[in-house]
Amino acid sequence: MDTEYDYLFKITLIGDSGVGKTCFLLQYTDSVFADEYVSTIGVDFKIKTINLDNKKCKLQLWDTAGQERFNAITKSYYRGSHGIIVLFDLTNLESFESLDKWLKKIEEYASSKREILILGNKSDMKDKIAVNKEENVIPFLKKWNIPLERYFEVSAKDNLLVSDAFESLTKVLIDKSIKGVFESKDKNKLKEIVENASNSRCC
């Protein structure tokens, strides 16, 4: 396993089932879009290495199941997350209204040092958009004290702003590392997390 990198970050994706977390992740890591929706069972794990500001960043990307019955499995994956991406479906108001639930889980399980990114997926389906940025999203962000620049409207299908979202979050994490907020370079930790991922798939 390549251990030559400047930063190592764990990023967890959460959100209701069906909002497109797996499609979003696969578009970013493998440049593919799965037309057929298959609900994630448990947690899927990906690694992607990117270069930002002349720094090599290794990202551990966790795709958690959105169904309630898997919450007991996935709550442990909040712990140790440097960044958490919360996705909702722009065409599904209910998935947006669930954001409060997901933010409360972050408060309960994740470190207070973590960074949050809110993503509205399926921006390509313009004729079916049910969540309005001005009326719905901005008030929500203010309620949770999340800066507007931590919100993106993306399309996993058309690969719109997918990389931009990840790079935006990674830059924030790099800045926090430089300031000493958390230690991000831990090669043994990467090995441990990969082993835990393999074990979780055997359940």
C-alpha positions in Angstrom: 0.0 0.0 0.0 1.3 3.4 -0.9 2.0 5.4 2.3 3.7 8.4 0.6 1.3 11.3 1.2 1.2 14.6 3.1 -2.3 14.3 4.5 -4.6 11.5 5.4 -8.3 12.3 5.9 -11.3 10.1 6.7 -14.5 11.4 5.0 -17.9 9.8 5.7 -21.0 10.1 3.5 -24.4 10.0 5.1 -28.0 10.8 4.2 -31.3 9.0 3.5 -31.4 5.9 1.4 -31.8 6.6 -2.2 -30.3 10.2 -2.3 -27.4 9.0 -4.5 -24.5 8.6 -2.0 -23.1 5.5 -3.8 -23.5 7.0 -7.2 -21.9 10.2 -6.1 -18.9 8.4 -4.6 -18.4 6.1 -7.6 -18.5 9.1 -9.9 -15.7 10.7 -7.9 -13.5 7.7 -7.4 -14.2 5.7 -10.6 -15.8 8.2 -13.0 -18.8 5.9 -13.5 -22.5 6.3 -13.0 -24.7 3.4 -12.1 -28.1 3.7 -13.7 -29.7 1.0 -11.6 -30.1 1.9 -8.0 -28.8 -0.7 -5.5 -29.1 0.1 -1.9 -25.8 0.0 0.0 -25.5 -2.9 2.5 -23.6 -1.8 5.5 -20.6 0.4 4.6 -18.5 0.6 1.5 -14.9 1.9 1.6 -12.9 3.7 -1.1 -9.5 5.3 -1.2 -8.7 8.2 -3.5 -5.4 10.2 -3.7 -5.5 13.8 -4.9 -3.0 16.6 -5.2 -4.0 20.0 -3.9 -1.7 23.0 -3.5 1.3 20.8 -4.2 0.3 18.4 -1.4 -0.6 14.8 -1.8 -3.8 13.9 0.1 -5.1 10.4 0.7 -8.8 10.3 1.3 -10.6 7.4 3.0 -14.1 7.6 1.8 -16.9 5.8 3.6 -20.3 5.2 2.0 -22.8 4.4 4.8 -26.2 2.8 4.3 -29.1 5.2 4.8 -31.7 2.7 6.1 -32.6 2.9 9.7 -31.9 -0.8 10.3 -28.2 -0.2 9.6 -27.7 2.7 12.0 -26.3 0.4 14.7 -23.6 -0.7 12.2 -22.7 2.7 10.8 -22.7 4.9 13.9 -19.2 3.8 14.7 -18.0 5.2 11.4 -18.8 8.8 12.5 -15.9 8.5 15.0 -12.6 9.6 13.7 -14.1 11.4 10.7 -12.3 14.6 9.7 -15.1 15.5 7.3 -18.7 14.4 6.9 -20.7 14.9 3.7 -24.4 14.9 4.2 -26.4 14.4 1.0 -30.1 14.9 0.2 -32.1 14.6 -3.0 -33.1 17.9 -4.5 -36.2 16.3 -6.0 -37.3 14.8 -2.6 -38.3 17.3 0.0 -38.5 14.5 2.7 -34.8 13.8 2.2 -34.0 17.4 2.8 -36.2 17.5 6.0 -34.2 14.5 7.3 -31.0 16.7 7.4 -31.9 17.8 11.0 -31.8 14.1 12.0 -28.4 13.5 10.3 -26.9 16.7 11.9 -28.1 15.6 15.3 -26.3 12.2 14.7 -23.1 14.1 13.8 -23.4 16.1 17.1 -23.9 12.9 19.0 -21.3 10.6 17.4 -18.6 12.7 15.6 -15.8 14.8 16.9 -16.5 18.5 17.5 -13.5 19.2 15.2 -15.0 17.6 12.1 -16.1 19.7 9.1 -19.5 19.3 7.4 -20.4 19.6 3.8 -24.1 19.7 2.7 -24.9 18.5 -0.8 -28.1 18.6 -2.8 -27.8 15.8 -5.4 -29.7 15.3 -8.7 -29.4 19.0 -9.8 -29.7 17.7 -13.4 -33.4 17.0 -12.8 -34.4 20.6 -13.1 -38.1 20.0 -13.8 -38.5 17.9 -10.6 -36.6 20.1 -8.1 -38.5 20.2 -4.9 -36.0 22.0 -2.6 -35.5 25.7 -3.0 -32.2 27.2 -2.1 -33.5 30.5 -0.9 -36.6 29.2 0.9 -35.3 25.9 2.3 -31.5 25.6 2.2 -30.3 29.0 3.3 -32.5 29.1 6.4 -31.3 25.5 7.3 -27.7 26.5 7.0 -28.2 29.5 9.2 -30.0 27.4 11.8 -27.0 25.1 12.0 -24.4 27.8 11.6 -23.0 26.2 8.4 -21.4 28.7 6.0 -23.0 28.9 2.5 -19.8 27.9 0.9 -20.2 24.5 2.5 -23.2 23.8 0.3 -23.2 22.5 -3.2 -25.9 21.4 -5.7 -24.4 18.5 -7.5 -25.2 15.9 -10.1 -23.7 12.4 -9.8 -25.2 11.5 -13.1 -23.8 14.4 -15.1 -20.6 14.8 -12.9 -21.5 18.4 -12.0 -19.4 19.9 -9.1 -18.6 16.4 -7.8 -14.9 16.9 -7.7 -15.4 20.6 -6.7 -17.3 19.5 -3.6 -14.6 17.0 -2.5 -11.8 19.5 -3.2 -13.5 22.2 -1.3 -13.8 20.0 1.8 -10.3 18.7 1.5 -8.9 22.3 1.4 -10.6 23.1 4.6 -9.2 19.9 6.2 -5.7 20.8 5.0 -6.1 24.3 6.6 -7.2 22.8 9.9 -4.2 20.4 9.8 -1.8 23.2 9.2 -3.3 25.0 12.2 -2.9 21.9 14.3 -6.6 21.2 14.9 -6.0 17.5 14.3 -3.3 15.1 13.3 -4.1 13.8 9.8 -1.0 11.8 8.8 -1.1 8.4 10.5 0.0 5.5 8.3 -0.9 2.9 10.9 -4.4 4.3 11.2 -5.0 3.8 7.5 -4.0 0.1 7.8 -6.3 -0.3 10.8 -9.3 1.3 9.0 -8.8 -0.8 5.9 -8.8 -4.0 8.1 -11.9 -2.8 9.9 -13.6 -2.2 6.5 -12.8 -5.8 5.4 -14.1 -7.2 8.7 -17.4 -5.2 8.4 -18.1 -6.7 5.0 -18.0 -10.2 6.5 -21.0 -9.5 8.8 
